[in-house]
């Protein structure tokens, strides 16, 4: 039986959350009208963390992670997973995006902890041919991984990241990449440097929320989390910082723009061994944060994606650091 619900119904439920969440929160902390539902196929995807997960066309693609991991492909219509061509090398710490019916990877890392090198070129997967290819070179002086990556009006924006893996190479850089011409253009730096986070765009504004300043060389891998949320006005090329910081500081988060709201999921921090379950949403209309139903299983190091108006999240690590690796699949739906 399909777990997919009406996207319009989900939208109606979420649009009322900011106004009525206090009145509709039950004793367990969930919000009436919205819930997590498990998808349990006969053949689940491969366990992994520090991976990407993104919808391209009518499929969802789970890729990368620590070690050599296969490309797992989810068919929402059939509710089944299959495998595609493996990436040509290890890729991790990414926010994958869809462009021109292809899967793009940039702002990612490869290799082993703690000083993992960033990718030198854009990596592209074409579902039509089930083949990977090497795209344009990333300028040497702007290469980094663990970055936020978003698509807006045909251009790809790369914000933050770390030039030295988990060492103190965190940056506040913002670049725009034109996938049609291969041109890279530096833009104004963000107010705060951060890595291990994902970004999102809402109404022409790029949001950088969560993350940390990874500094293994000073013994501060987990502790330098970033609370302020930086917002870039793409049209006017200006940054500002929200008055309201992320309520629960954490890195390794997934972030999506869902129904006009900035939704930050899961993560890891120095405050607890278990990965975070928090799902917190910022409503630009009210300029307030609210709590959505927490993840049934906490996780960090994975990406959330949208398909047909619903939010999907798969894989990640159940504890801070490197494990246990997960392969469970959860969908945020409207309760009946």
N, C-alpha and C positions, 0 to 999 in steps of 0.2 A: 504494500500500500504506500502510495506517495506521501511524503511528509510536506510537500510544497503546498503553501496556502495562497490565498488571494493576495497579490501584492497591494492592491488598493485597500484591502482591509487592514493589512499591516501598516500602511501609511496613515490611515485614519487613526489607528490606535496610538502610533508614535507621536502624531501631531498633537495629541492631547496630553502627553505625559508631563510636559513642563508645567502645565497649569494645575494638574491634579495628582501628581505623583505622591504627595504627602498623604492625600486622602485615600489613595488606592494601593498603598504599600501594605502587604499582608505581614503577619508576624515573622514569616521566614525571610522577609526582605525582598521578595519579588514584587513586580509591578503588575497589577491586573491588566489583562489585555495582551500582554507580551510574555512569551516564555521560550525556553530552549527545548528543542526536541532532537533526540538522537536519531541518526541514520545508521542502521546496522546492516550493511550488505554482507553477502555470503563470503566475498573476497575483499577485505579491507585494504587500504593502501599501505605502503611501507612506513614503518615508524621513522621519525626524523625530527630534528629541530634546527633552528636557524635557517629555515626554508622559506620559499615563496609559495604563494597560493593565489591564483588569479583566474577570473573568468575571461575567456577569449571566445567570442562567438557563442555557440550553444554548448560549450564544454567548460569544465573547471580543471585547471592544471596545477598539480602539486609537484614542486620541483626543488632540487637542491637539498641543502642541509649538510651537516658535518659528515664527512666521508663521501664515498661515491654512492649516490642515491639515484634510483631510477626516476623517470618521469611518469607519474601516475595521473591518469586522466579520468575525470568523473563525468558521466552522462546523466544529467538530471532527469531526463525523460524516462530513461530505463532504470535509474537508481543504482547503476553499476559502475565499478572501476575497471580500467584496463591500463596497459602500459604503452608508452611511446618510446621514441629513440632517446637513449640516455644522453645527458649533456656531455660535451667532449672532455670536461675536466670537472673537478670538485668546485662547486659554487655554494656560497652560504652568506648569511647576513645581508639579505636583500629585501627590497620591496619591488616585486615584479609588476609590470604593467602590460596592458593590451594596447596595441596600436596597429591599424591597418590589417586587422584580423591576424596579427602575429603577436608573439610573446617576446617582450623586451626585458633584458636584464642589464642594469648598470648601477653603479654605486654599491657594488657587492664585493665580497672578499673570496679568496681561495686559500688553500694551505692550512697549516696547523697553528694552534695556539702557542704563544700569545701574540706574535707579531705577524699576523696574516697579511699578505700583500693584497692590495686592491686589484680588481680587474683592469687590464690595460685597454681593452676594447669592449664595445657594446656587444652583447651576445644575443642572438635572435633565433627563435624557434618558429618555424612555419608549420602549422597543423595540416595544411593542405598537402605538403610533401613529406611530413613527419621527419623533418631535417633541421639540424642546427647550422648556423652560419656565423661568421665573425663580421660584425658591423664596424663602423668607424672607430678609429682610435680615440680614446679619451685623452685630452691634453695631459702630459706627464705631470705638470705642476698642479693639476686639479683632480688627480686620481684619489679615491678614497672608497671605503666600504661602510656598511652599517648606516647608510644614508636614508633619508626620506625621498621618495621618487613619485611624482604625480604627472598626469597628462592634462593639459588644458589647451583647448583650441588648436590642436595639432602640434603643440610643442611640449617637450618633456623637461620638467624642472627637477633639479637635483639639489637637495639642501642638506647641510650638515654632513656628518660622517666622521670617520677616523682614518687618517693616512697611514697609521701603523698598527692596524688591527685593534688589539686591546691595550696598547701602550698609549702614552699621553700625546697622541696625534690628533685629538679631536679638533674639529674646525667649525666655523660658523658660515662657511661658504654657501653661496647660492649661484647656480649656473642654469642656463637654459640651453637645451639641445634641440636642434631642428633635424628630425630624422629624414627629411626629404633632401636636405643639402649636406648633412653631416657637420654643420657649423655649430661650434660651442661659443657661448657668450657669457662671461662672468657678469653677475648682477650684484647689487649691494649685499654685504654680509648681514646675516641675521643678528639680532641683539645678543643671542646666547649661542655658544658652541654646544653641540650635542651629537651623540651617536646612539646606536641601538634604539631606533624609534622609526615610526612610519609617519607619513604626512598625508594630508587630504586637501582638496579644494572645494570650497563652497561659495557660490556666487562671485567668482573671480578673486577670492581671497585664499591664499595658501596658508594652511595651519601646520605649525611644527609644535607638537605636544609630546610630553614624556621624554624618555631617553636619559642619558647620563654622559658624563665625561670620563670615559674608560681610561684608567691609569694604573695598569698592572705594575709598571716600573716603580711606582711609589706605594704599592700595596693597597690601592684604592680602586679595585676593579668595579665593585658594586655600589659604593657608598656615595659617589658624587652625582646623585640624581638631579635632574633639572625640573623644577616645579613650574617656572613661568612658561606661558604659551605665547609663542611669537607668531605674528600674522603678517603676511606680505600682500599688499595691494598690488596685484599684477599689472593692472592698467596704469597706475601712477608710480610704480616702482618704489614703494615706500613700505617700511616695516613699522609695526607698533607691537606692543606687548599687552595682552589682555589684563584687565584689572583683577580677574579671578584666575588664580593658578590652577593647575590640575589638582583635584582634591587629594588623590593618593599618588605621591611621587613614586615613579617606578620606570624601569627601562625594559627593553625587549618586548614592547607592547605592539599590538596590532591596532591600526587606526583606519577608519573608513568614514566617508561622508554618507550618512544614512538618513534619508528623509529630511534633509536640510539641517541635520545635526552632526556635530563632530563626535564620533563614538570611539573611545579608547578602551581596549580590551586587554585583560591579563597583564603579564609582565613579571619582572623580578626586581628585588631590591635587597639591601643589606639588613632589612628589618625582619625578614622571615626566611626560613629555608624553603618552605613550599612556595611554588609560583603563585602569583596573585590571581584571585578570581574576580576582582572588581571589574565592572563594566560601567564606565562613567561617560556621560554625554553632555556636551556643551551646546546650548541653543543660542545661536547668534541673535535671534529675535528678542529674547528676554535677557541675554547676557548672563545666564545662570547655568550652573552645572546641576545635573540630577543623576540619580543612580538607576541604572537599568538592572534587570535580573542578573545576578552574578553567573559567571561560567560554571557549569556543573562540575567541571574538573579544571582547576587552575592550570595555566600554562604560560610560557614565554617562548619567544623565538619562533613565532609563526605569523602568518599573514591572514587577515580576514578579507573576504571578498563578497561582492554582491552579485546576485543572479536573480533575475525576474522579481526584483523588489524585495528579496530576502537576503539575510546576512548568513554567510557560511564561514565556519572556522574548522580547521583540521590540523592535527599533529601538534608539534611543540614539545617542550620539556616540562615535566610535572614538578620539578624542583629547580631552584636557581642553579645556574651552572649547566651541567651537561646531562642530566637525566632524572628520572626515567623518560625515555623518548616515547611519545604517544602517536597513535594513528586513528584516534576516534574522531568522528565527524558530527558536528552540532550545527543546527540551523535555528536561528531566531525566528519564531513564528507568532502568529496571532492565536491565542488560546480559543477553544471552542466553548 
